[in-house]
């Protein structure tokens, strides 16, 4: 559906897209330890780059990818922002390589390496590996909960559930944003919000922490690259699904024009740029596709306006400081639902594929992915080089899918 809109209406609709993407985009840096202002900057610039790679005809917004949370957290903690940058840059290179392979061999040939029996369990593993992190954020330690942290988290969880079940409400598009706001307000009388950083922050410009991340030189360690880059192979399938859904909502076949190789290239260049800046890897956002479905306004320029808003917000120092004062239990409450939802998406992938687990082949592939992906943290393979359990599980799944007979 096409509508002729004046510029004021476009700016208003662009703001709505910012609200839709905001909660998830800043949640990833909160959970990983990256800077939320840099994540917003990366999302805005990445979205603009994506649009130029795809001839400005695909109405999507690119935000922080949840698939990389575990790897980013680990690498940032053990090796620092320089290694994270290198890993995200290499993840972007994987996207670009995939776009080239799609162009050469076609999307069906590449997808044959990542069928639902492989991608479904891997997505489930991503969510399940993160579940202990969510519980620790709401004060669970040594088999006990911190009651104050748990109370705040429950406010967030309950509000998210109530908002999500509302019928035909705009609030249903932004449950994370509303729930985090409520959790933040409840945390203030508990003395869990320190306003010092807000008072000292400049109105315009990045904070000292953000500038540190921005100017850090990427350090291409094998550990960082092996932990982060292979996850792009899983997100590749997610990307195809997102572009398919976006095209269905808009009523256009983006596989033909501009081509899935171009959308993958746009994702790759955007993710490489995020890595250079110090932000998390980018991915196309279903939240914004949801806004398209509700408004029935598919003008790609509105998404570019939203990208401009994201860039502007990232450069407001006070705003970035407010984001960094959000208490951990607030984000922990959000994380419990979101990490569970990631695992549930994996379950949905298996159900929609109508896989028969009466076949030993499917049981073997899924079982090994689950055990290796969840039980193995990291394995040292040479000096300081290690490989994550998720990467091992993905590799085993891909290989078994190709070598096991179909009829067992």
C-alpha positions as CSV (number, residue, x, y, z in Angstrom):
1,X,0.0,0.0,0.0
2,X,1.4,3.4,-1.0
3,X,0.5,6.7,0.7
4,X,1.5,10.2,-0.2
5,X,2.8,11.7,3.0
6,X,4.0,15.1,4.0
7,X,7.4,15.5,5.6
8,X,5.9,16.1,9.1
9,X,4.0,12.8,9.0
10,X,7.1,11.0,7.8
11,X,9.1,12.3,10.8
12,X,6.3,11.2,13.1
13,X,6.2,7.7,11.6
14,X,10.0,7.6,11.8
15,X,9.8,8.3,15.5
16,X,7.4,5.4,15.9
17,X,10.0,3.1,14.3
18,X,12.6,4.3,16.7
19,X,10.3,3.4,19.6
20,X,9.8,-0.1,18.2
21,X,13.5,-0.9,17.8
22,X,14.8,1.0,20.8
23,X,14.4,-1.4,23.6
24,X,15.9,-4.4,21.9
25,X,18.8,-2.4,20.3
26,X,20.0,-1.0,23.6
27,X,19.3,-4.2,25.5
28,X,22.1,-6.0,23.7
29,X,24.9,-3.6,24.9
30,X,23.4,-3.7,28.4
31,X,23.7,-7.5,28.5
32,X,27.1,-7.7,27.0
33,X,28.8,-4.7,28.6
34,X,29.1,-2.7,25.3
35,X,28.2,1.0,25.2
36,X,24.5,1.7,24.4
37,X,25.2,5.0,22.7
38,X,27.7,3.3,20.3
39,X,25.0,0.6,19.7
40,X,22.5,3.3,18.7
41,X,25.1,5.0,16.5
42,X,25.9,1.7,14.8
43,X,22.3,0.9,14.2
44,X,21.6,4.2,12.6
45,X,24.6,4.2,10.4
46,X,24.2,0.5,9.6
47,X,20.6,1.1,8.5
48,X,21.6,3.8,6.1
49,X,24.4,1.7,4.6
50,X,21.9,-1.2,4.2
51,X,19.5,1.0,2.3
52,X,22.2,2.2,-0.1
53,X,23.3,-1.4,-0.7
54,X,19.7,-2.5,-1.5
55,X,18.9,0.4,-3.9
56,X,16.8,2.2,-1.2
57,X,13.8,-0.1,-1.8
58,X,13.8,-2.5,1.2
59,X,12.0,-0.9,4.2
60,X,14.0,-2.4,7.1
61,X,15.8,-1.2,10.2
62,X,19.0,-2.8,11.4
63,X,19.6,-3.1,15.1
64,X,21.7,-5.1,17.6
65,X,21.6,-8.9,17.1
66,X,20.7,-11.1,20.1
67,X,22.4,-14.1,18.5
68,X,25.8,-12.7,19.4
69,X,25.1,-11.9,23.1
70,X,26.9,-14.8,24.7
71,X,30.0,-14.5,22.6
72,X,30.3,-10.7,22.9
73,X,29.9,-11.0,26.7
74,X,32.6,-13.6,27.0
75,X,35.1,-11.9,24.6
76,X,34.6,-8.5,26.2
77,X,35.2,-9.9,29.7
78,X,38.2,-11.9,28.8
79,X,39.9,-9.9,26.1
80,X,38.4,-6.4,25.9
81,X,36.8,-4.2,23.4
82,X,39.6,-4.5,20.8
83,X,39.0,-8.2,20.4
84,X,35.2,-7.7,20.3
85,X,35.7,-5.2,17.4
86,X,37.8,-7.7,15.5
87,X,35.3,-10.5,16.0
88,X,32.3,-8.3,14.9
89,X,34.3,-7.1,11.8
90,X,35.0,-10.7,10.9
91,X,31.3,-11.6,11.4
92,X,30.5,-8.9,8.8
93,X,33.0,-10.4,6.5
94,X,31.2,-13.8,6.9
95,X,28.0,-12.0,5.8
96,X,29.7,-10.6,2.8
97,X,31.2,-14.0,1.9
98,X,27.7,-15.5,2.1
99,X,26.3,-12.8,-0.2
100,X,29.0,-13.6,-2.7
101,X,28.2,-17.4,-2.5
102,X,24.5,-16.7,-2.8
103,X,25.2,-14.7,-5.9
104,X,27.3,-17.5,-7.4
105,X,25.5,-20.7,-6.3
106,X,22.0,-19.4,-5.5
107,X,20.3,-19.2,-2.1
108,X,18.9,-22.8,-2.1
109,X,22.3,-24.4,-2.4
110,X,23.6,-22.4,0.6
111,X,20.5,-23.0,2.7
112,X,21.0,-26.8,2.2
113,X,23.9,-26.6,4.8
114,X,21.6,-25.0,7.4
115,X,18.2,-26.8,7.4
116,X,15.8,-26.4,10.3
117,X,17.2,-29.5,12.1
118,X,20.5,-27.6,12.4
119,X,19.3,-24.0,12.9
120,X,16.4,-24.8,15.3
121,X,18.5,-26.5,18.0
122,X,21.3,-24.0,17.6
123,X,18.9,-21.1,18.2
124,X,17.6,-23.0,21.2
125,X,21.1,-23.4,22.5
126,X,21.8,-19.6,22.2
127,X,18.8,-18.9,24.4
128,X,19.5,-21.6,26.9
129,X,23.2,-20.8,27.3
130,X,22.1,-17.3,28.3
131,X,19.5,-18.3,31.0
132,X,22.0,-18.4,33.9
133,X,23.1,-14.8,33.0
134,X,19.5,-13.6,33.3
135,X,19.0,-15.1,36.7
136,X,22.2,-13.7,38.0
137,X,21.1,-10.2,36.9
138,X,18.0,-10.4,39.1
139,X,20.0,-11.4,42.1
140,X,20.1,-15.2,42.0
141,X,23.3,-16.5,43.6
142,X,24.2,-19.5,45.8
143,X,20.6,-20.9,45.5
144,X,19.1,-17.6,46.9
145,X,17.4,-14.5,45.5
146,X,18.1,-11.0,46.5
147,X,14.5,-9.9,47.4
148,X,15.0,-6.3,46.3
149,X,16.4,-7.2,42.9
150,X,13.7,-9.9,42.5
151,X,10.9,-7.5,43.3
152,X,12.1,-5.0,40.6
153,X,12.5,-7.7,38.1
154,X,9.0,-9.0,38.7
155,X,7.6,-5.5,38.0
156,X,9.3,-5.6,34.7
157,X,8.3,-9.2,33.8
158,X,4.6,-8.7,34.8
159,X,4.3,-5.4,33.0
160,X,5.8,-7.0,29.8
161,X,3.4,-9.8,30.0
162,X,0.4,-7.5,30.5
163,X,1.4,-5.2,27.7
164,X,2.1,-8.0,25.3
165,X,-1.5,-9.5,25.7
166,X,-3.2,-6.2,24.9
167,X,-5.4,-6.3,21.8
168,X,-4.8,-3.8,19.0
169,X,-2.7,-1.4,21.1
170,X,0.3,0.7,20.0
171,X,1.8,-0.2,23.4
172,X,2.0,-3.8,22.3
173,X,4.7,-2.7,19.9
174,X,7.0,-1.3,22.6
175,X,6.6,-3.5,25.7
176,X,10.3,-3.5,26.4
177,X,10.5,0.3,26.4
178,X,7.5,0.7,28.7
179,X,8.6,-2.1,31.1
180,X,12.1,-0.8,31.4
181,X,10.7,2.7,32.2
182,X,8.5,1.3,34.9
183,X,11.3,-0.8,36.3
184,X,13.6,2.3,36.3
185,X,11.0,4.4,38.2
186,X,10.4,1.6,40.8
187,X,14.2,1.3,41.3
188,X,14.6,5.0,42.3
189,X,13.0,4.7,45.8
190,X,15.0,1.5,46.4
191,X,18.1,3.6,46.0
192,X,19.3,1.6,43.0
193,X,19.7,4.5,40.6
194,X,22.9,6.7,40.8
195,X,22.2,10.0,39.1
196,X,25.9,11.2,39.3
197,X,26.7,10.1,35.8
198,X,23.7,12.0,34.4
199,X,24.6,15.2,36.2
200,X,28.2,15.1,35.0
201,X,27.4,14.2,31.4
202,X,27.5,16.7,28.6
203,X,24.3,17.5,26.7
204,X,26.0,16.9,23.3
205,X,28.7,14.4,22.5
206,X,29.7,10.9,23.4
207,X,30.8,10.0,26.9
208,X,34.4,9.2,27.8
209,X,33.6,5.5,27.9
210,X,31.9,5.6,24.5
211,X,34.9,7.5,23.0
212,X,37.2,4.9,24.5
213,X,35.3,2.1,22.7
214,X,35.0,4.2,19.5
215,X,38.8,4.8,19.2
216,X,40.0,1.4,20.3
217,X,42.1,-0.3,17.6
218,X,40.7,-3.8,16.7
219,X,42.8,-6.7,17.9
220,X,42.4,-9.7,15.6
221,X,42.9,-12.5,18.1
222,X,42.0,-16.0,17.0
223,X,40.0,-16.4,20.2
224,X,37.8,-13.4,19.6
225,X,37.3,-14.2,15.9
226,X,36.4,-17.9,16.5
227,X,34.0,-17.0,19.3
228,X,32.0,-14.3,17.4
229,X,32.4,-14.7,13.6
230,X,30.9,-18.2,13.2
231,X,27.5,-17.1,14.7
232,X,26.9,-15.2,11.5
233,X,26.3,-18.5,9.8
234,X,23.3,-19.1,12.0
235,X,22.0,-15.5,11.7
236,X,22.2,-16.0,7.9
237,X,19.1,-18.1,8.0
238,X,17.4,-15.6,10.3
239,X,18.2,-12.9,7.7
240,X,16.5,-14.9,5.0
241,X,13.4,-15.3,7.2
242,X,13.3,-11.6,8.1
243,X,13.6,-10.5,4.4
244,X,10.9,-13.0,3.4
245,X,8.6,-11.7,6.1
246,X,9.3,-8.1,5.3
247,X,8.5,-8.8,1.6
248,X,5.3,-10.5,2.5
249,X,4.1,-7.5,4.5
250,X,5.1,-5.0,1.8
251,X,3.8,-7.2,-1.0
252,X,7.1,-7.4,-2.9
253,X,9.6,-10.1,-3.7
254,X,12.9,-8.7,-2.4
255,X,14.6,-12.0,-3.4
256,X,14.3,-10.9,-7.0
257,X,14.8,-7.1,-6.6
258,X,17.1,-6.0,-5.2
259,X,18.1,-9.7,-4.5
260,X,18.9,-11.5,-1.3
261,X,22.6,-11.2,-2.1
262,X,22.3,-7.5,-1.8
263,X,20.4,-7.6,1.5
264,X,23.0,-9.9,2.9
265,X,25.7,-7.6,1.6
266,X,24.0,-4.7,3.3
267,X,23.9,-6.6,6.6
268,X,27.6,-7.5,6.2
269,X,28.7,-3.9,5.5
270,X,26.6,-2.6,8.4
271,X,28.0,-5.2,10.8
272,X,31.6,-4.5,9.8
273,X,30.9,-0.8,10.4
274,X,29.5,-1.6,13.8
275,X,32.6,-3.6,14.6
276,X,34.8,-0.7,13.6
277,X,32.8,1.7,15.8
278,X,32.7,-0.7,18.8
279,X,29.0,-1.8,18.6
280,X,27.3,-5.2,18.4
281,X,26.6,-7.0,15.2
282,X,23.6,-5.8,13.3
283,X,20.6,-7.6,12.0
284,X,17.2,-6.8,10.4
285,X,14.5,-6.1,12.9
286,X,11.2,-7.8,13.0
287,X,9.9,-5.1,15.4
288,X,10.0,-2.6,12.6
289,X,8.4,-5.0,10.2
290,X,5.6,-5.2,12.7
291,X,5.2,-1.4,12.6
292,X,4.9,-1.6,8.8
293,X,2.1,-4.2,9.1
294,X,0.2,-2.0,11.5
295,X,0.6,1.3,9.7
296,X,0.5,-0.1,6.2
297,X,3.0,2.6,5.2
298,X,6.0,1.0,3.5
299,X,8.0,4.1,2.4
300,X,11.7,3.1,2.9
301,X,12.6,6.8,3.5
302,X,10.7,6.6,6.8
303,X,13.2,4.0,8.0
304,X,16.1,6.2,7.0
305,X,14.5,9.0,9.0
306,X,14.4,6.6,12.0
307,X,18.1,5.9,11.4
308,X,18.7,9.6,11.6
309,X,16.9,9.7,14.9
310,X,19.0,6.9,16.3
311,X,22.2,8.7,15.3
312,X,21.0,11.9,16.9
313,X,20.0,10.1,20.2
314,X,23.5,8.5,20.3
315,X,25.1,11.9,20.4
316,X,23.0,13.3,23.2
317,X,25.3,12.8,26.2
318,X,22.6,13.1,28.9
319,X,20.5,10.5,27.1
320,X,23.4,8.0,27.0
321,X,24.1,8.6,30.7
322,X,20.5,7.8,31.6
323,X,20.8,4.5,29.7
324,X,23.8,3.6,31.6
325,X,22.1,4.2,35.0
326,X,19.4,1.6,34.4
327,X,19.8,-0.9,37.2
328,X,20.9,-4.4,36.4
329,X,17.7,-6.1,37.9
330,X,15.6,-4.1,35.4
331,X,17.5,-5.4,32.4
332,X,17.5,-8.9,34.1
333,X,13.7,-8.9,34.2
334,X,13.6,-8.2,30.5
335,X,16.3,-10.7,29.8
336,X,14.5,-13.6,31.4
337,X,11.7,-13.3,28.9
338,X,13.8,-12.4,25.9
339,X,16.3,-15.2,26.4
340,X,13.5,-17.7,26.8
341,X,11.9,-16.3,23.6
342,X,15.1,-16.9,21.7
343,X,15.0,-20.6,22.7
344,X,11.3,-20.7,21.9
345,X,12.1,-19.4,18.4
346,X,14.3,-22.4,17.9
347,X,11.4,-24.6,19.0
348,X,9.1,-22.8,16.6
349,X,11.6,-23.4,13.8
350,X,11.5,-27.2,14.4
351,X,7.7,-27.2,14.6
352,X,7.1,-25.2,11.5
353,X,9.5,-27.5,9.6
354,X,7.3,-30.4,10.7
355,X,10.3,-32.6,11.5
356,X,9.8,-36.2,12.5
357,X,11.8,-37.0,15.6
358,X,10.9,-40.6,15.2
359,X,13.8,-40.7,12.8
360,X,17.2,-41.5,14.4
361,X,18.9,-39.0,12.1
362,X,17.0,-36.0,13.5
363,X,17.5,-37.2,17.1
364,X,21.2,-37.6,16.6
365,X,21.8,-34.2,15.1
366,X,19.6,-32.3,17.6
367,X,21.0,-34.3,20.6
368,X,24.6,-33.6,19.8
369,X,23.9,-29.9,19.2
370,X,22.1,-29.6,22.5
371,X,24.8,-31.4,24.6
372,X,27.9,-29.8,23.0
373,X,26.4,-26.4,22.7
374,X,25.1,-26.1,26.3
375,X,27.7,-28.2,28.2
376,X,30.9,-26.8,26.6
377,X,31.9,-23.3,27.5
378,X,35.1,-22.9,25.6
379,X,37.8,-25.3,24.6
380,X,41.5,-24.2,24.3
381,X,42.8,-25.5,21.0
382,X,46.2,-23.8,20.9
383,X,48.0,-21.4,23.3
384,X,45.5,-18.6,23.8
385,X,43.2,-19.8,21.0
386,X,39.8,-21.3,22.1
387,X,36.6,-22.2,20.4
388,X,33.1,-21.8,21.9
389,X,30.7,-24.7,22.5
390,X,28.2,-23.0,20.3
391,X,30.6,-22.9,17.4
392,X,31.5,-26.6,18.0
393,X,27.8,-27.6,18.1
394,X,27.1,-25.6,14.9
395,X,30.0,-27.3,13.1
396,X,29.0,-30.8,14.2
397,X,25.4,-30.1,13.2
398,X,26.3,-28.9,9.7
399,X,28.6,-31.9,9.1
400,X,26.2,-34.5,10.4
401,X,23.4,-33.1,8.3
402,X,25.5,-33.7,5.2
403,X,27.0,-37.1,6.0
404,X,24.1,-39.0,7.8
405,X,21.7,-40.8,5.4
406,X,18.3,-39.3,5.1
407,X,16.4,-42.6,5.7
408,X,17.7,-43.6,9.2
